[in-house]
Every structure is written in C-alpha cells, then in structure tokens.
Amino acid sequence: MPYSGAISDEQTEILINDVLEHHGYDFTGYSRASLKRRISRLYNLDKHLSFAEFRYKTLNDAVYFKHFVEGITVNVTEMFRDPSFYKVLREHILPSLNTYPFIRIWLAGCSTGEEVYSMAILLEELNLLNKSLIYATDINPSVLEKAGQGMFPLSQMKSYSENYIAAGGKRDFSSYYSANYSLAKFDPDLKNKMIFSTHNLVSDHSFNEFQLILCRNVLIYFDRSLQFNVLQLFDQSLENLCYLALGSKETIEFSPISSRYKRVGTEKIWRKTST
C-alpha cells in the first residue's frame, strides 16, 4: 500500500540538500512552504512506497529527476498575460529602446515560452524584431524543449487572442500561427530571434548586458535573501537607463538595488537610473 501523506520538514531538507549535492540544482533559497507542498504532491501522485524509494529515484534515475524538476518548478503562463503590462511595453518601453543599434532582452524563468512569443510579436509589430535578440532561460530543461517548439494548444488561442487585443494588438492574431491538428504552430521567423538556454537564477552568473529584463512571477517563490541575490544579478546584467520588469506581486522596494531604480508608471517596471 503506497504511503499517502505529506513530506516532513526534515525530509524536504534532505531532498533539497541531496539534489544540490548530486545534481547541482540549488533550491535552498526557495520558499519552504511552497516547495514542501509541491514535493508532497509529486510524492503522492507518483505513489512511492516510501520516502527512501522516492529519494533513491530522485538521485539515481536521470529520467525521473527530469520529471522531479518539472514537478516542483512552477510553470503557469499564458500569452500576453496581464494585457495592461504588455500595453505599456508596446506604447512606452520598447519604443524607447529604438535608439539602440541592437536590443538584447532577457526573459528569465520563461517556462514553456508563451511570454517569449508574446514579446517577439510586440517587437515585430514595432519593427524592432530585426535588430533584437530574446534570451529565454529557465532552470527546467523540459519546459525549454517545449518552448523551442513554438507550439501551443489550439484551444488556448481564443483566450490568447483576447489578451493580444487588450494589449493593443491590431492584427488578426491567427496570422501568427498555423493550425497543426490540436496545436497552433507559431511563425518560425519569430523563433529565429530567440535563444533558449538553461539558467539557474540561484547559482549561475550574469551572461550578457541587456536593455530589458523580464522575470515575472518567479521571485514570489523565493525567500527574501534569494530575491535580493537575484535582483543583484539582474542589476549586474542591465545596462544603465534600461528596464527591469517583475510580476504583479513582486517588487524591488527594500532591496539593495532599489536606490538605483525609478518606477515607471503603474506597472511593475523600473528604469535603472545609475550604476
């Protein structure tokens, strides 16, 4: 009879430390309550006979570990999510970057890629895509694989089209994709300006200088100390007078970088005013 119940605090710590030591994935700064809940859910869904079996598979079975990472990282996303945010990008932020000869954008925690394709569509409509490059990163290689395919459920397109129009889109949204059975396959020309790569916000370093960094609804899963570390990573990666965008429940206020940034309007977007 499989054990049914929550993973204990002690078992959560054991797993986190094991995963760091054996696989190099650092979840030590993640919110414990959220992490413990997701580990417990995975444990019960997979019907392990014991915690020892769960731990053994996580450490020694490469296929299962990939499943483990996918199960405990949060991948909730949609195209043009929070349309008012994308409207501000369209009307104010991206046009102000037009003076740059080349625009580098980092989408950190890009999940399955809906936000990446949303950004590419905005750039295309502003005639900026040809001189832009979008770096899309995530800790989870499985979601990056999906993102790279540029295919999303056809059943979502009505909702995504509504978001797109609310975000100021003027074209027929269906012109950006072709129906492929139950999937919408997005225009490969959009993908040509994307680079997908695994990147761990906890342990990896800055890898370029950007004019815009988006990391939306990722920091809420981190504890305060890790949030500050990640914000400092973004600060090191952002060119002066350029922009950092976070999710609706996230802020840079009270962080070590806040004095160098000025909030832009009502959305969670800040401009770097000094180095």
N, C-alpha and C positions, 0 to 999 in steps of 0.2 A: 504494500500500500504506500504510494508516494506521500512524503511529508507535505502537509499543507499548512502554511503559516508564514509569518514574516521572518525575514532575516534579522538577526540581532545586531545591535550596535557593534559588538565585538567582531562578529563575522563580516560586517561591512568593512571594518578597518582592515581585517586580514586580507580580504579580496582586493581592496584598493592598493595595499602595500605589495601584494603578490603581482598584480597587474603592472605596477610601476617597475618592480624588480625584474620580472620575466619578459615583459613586452615593451617597456619604456613609455607606456601611456600613463600620464600623470593626472589622476582625478582627485588628488589630495585637497585641492582648493575648491572643489565643487560643494554646493550646499548639501550637507549631510542628509537632511530630511528628504529632499527630492531624490538624491542618489539612492538612499536606502529603499525608498518606495519603488523605484524603477528596478532595482536589483531583486527585490522581493517578488515583484510582478513577473519578471523573467524566470525566476526560480520556480514559481508555481506553474506558469504557463508550460514550461518545459518538463514538468513532472519528474524532477530529480528525486532519487530515492533518499538522498542525504545531502547535507551541506558538503561533506567530503567529496562526494561524486561531482557535485557542481563545481567545486574548487578545482578538482583534478582536470575536468574537461576544459575549464576556462584557461588553465595554464598550459595544457599539453596538446589540445586539439586545435590546430590553426583555423579550421573551418568554423568550429564552434566559437572561437574567440572573436572572429569577424562578426558572427551573429550576436555575441555578447555586447560588443561595442555599438552595434546598430540598435540593440535593445535598450541600452542605458543612456544613449545620447538622444537629445530631443530634436525631432525633425518635423516640426509643424510649420508649414509655409504655404504661400499661395502667390499668384501673380498679382502685382500692383496692390499688395496688402496695405491697408491704410491709404486709400487713394489721395487723401489730402497731403500726405507726406510726399507722394510721387508728383503731385501738382506743384509743390514748392520746388522740388528738384527740377522739374520741367521749366518752370517760369523764372526761377531766380538762381539756383545753384549752378546747374550745368551751363547756362548761357554765360555766367561769369567766368567759366573756365575756358571759354572760346579763345581767349588771348594767348593761351599756352600753345606752343607748337605741337605738343604731344600730351595727351591726357592719360594718366595712369590711375585706375580705380581699383581699390581692394574691397571685395566683399568677403568678409571674414565670417565663418560659420554659415556657408552658403547653402547647406543642406542639399536637397535634390534639384536645386537650380532655378526654381521659379523666379526668384529675385534677380538672378543673373540675366535671364532672358528679358525680364521687365526693363532692366537697366539698358540692355542693348537696344531694345525698341525705342526707348526715350532718346538715346544717342542718335539712332538712325533718323528719327523724326526731326531732330535738331541739326541734322547734317554734321554731326560730330563723330559718328562711329568710325569713319575712315581714318581719323587721327587719334583713336582711343584704343586702349587695351584694358580689358577687365580681368583682374586676377581673382579667381574664385577659389577659396580654400575652405577645408573642413577637416576635422580630426578623423572623420569616418570615411574610409575608402569606398564603402558600399554605396553611400549616397552620392559621392563624386562620380562614380561609374554611371549612375542613373542620370545625373545632371549632364554629363558629357554626351549622352544620347539625344538630349533635346526633345524628348517625347513625354507628353503628359496626358492623363486621361481625357478623352474627348468629352466625357460627362462634366468636366470642370469648366469647359470653355465658355458656357453661358455666364457663369459667375465671374470668370476672369475678364470677359468682355465688358461686363458691367463695371468692374473695378477700373478697367482701362479707360472707359468713357468718363467715369467720375474723376479720374486722374488727369483729364484734359485731352485724352486721345481723340483724334478727329478722323482717323481712317477706319476702314472696315477691319475689325480685329482678325477676322478669319483670313485676311490676305497674308498674315504672317505664318500660317501653318497649313499643312495639307492633312486630310483625314487618312489614317492608316489603320483600318479596322477599328478597334476601340480606342486608338491613340491619336493624339494630334502631334504631328511631327513638324517642329519649327524650322524655319528657313535656315539652311546651313550657312548662309552669308552672315547671319548673326553670330553663329558659333565660331567663325573664323577670327573674331576679335576677343575670344575668351581663352584663358589659360586656367585649367583646373589642376589643383595640386593639394596634397595632404599638408596640413599645417596645424600644429598643436599650439594654441594660444598660451598654454601654460608653460611650455618648455622651449618652444622654438623662438628664433630671433627675428628681428626685422630683416626683410629681404629686398627692399626697394624703397624709393621715395615716391609718395603718392600725392595726388591733388584732391582725392576724395576717398575716404574710408567709411564703409558702412559695416556695422556689426549690430544687427537689430535682434533683440530678444535672445541674446546669448548670455550677457552678463548677469541676468536675473538668476541664473543657475549657479553662479559663483559666489563664494563668500567675499566679504569686504576686502580682505587683503589681496586676494587673487584679482578682484575687479581693478584695484589700484595698479597692480603689476601689468595687467593687460592694457589699461589706459596709458600707462607709460610706454608700453610697446607701440601703441598707436601714435603717441606723441613723437616718438623717435622716427616713425615711418612717414610722418606727414610733413609736407613742405609748408613753409610759413605762408600765411594768408590763405590757406586751403581749409578743407572742411571735414569734420567728423560727424557721422550720423549714428544715433543709437535708437533702440526701441522705445515705445511709448512709456514704459515703466522704468526706464534707465536714465541715469544722469551722470555728468562728470562733476557736479557740485560736491564740495567737501573732499575732492580727490586732490592729490599733489599737483595735478596738471591744470586745475581749474583757473588759476590766476592768469594763464597764458591764452585763455579762450573767451570768446564772446558769443553768447547765444544769438542765433539768427531767427527772428520771428517766433512763432508759437510752436513749431515742430521741434523735435529733439535733435537739432542740428547746431553745431558750434563751429565758429571760424577761429583758426589759430592766429592770434594777433602778435605773438612774439615767440622767439626761440629760447 
